[in-house]
């Protein structure tokens, strides 16, 4: 019937997480946050999205 594990789109999960974090961090950079800190947050969010998708947490 319904198999949840048929296709794990890791690239899509990473892009979605990075875009979501990128929107927030771009606002923070506009407010004066360091650009490298913002990029680190974006990369960390993308990695967390990929890991969560791989482990079927979300």
Helices and strands as residue ranges (DSSP letters): H 10-30, H 35-54
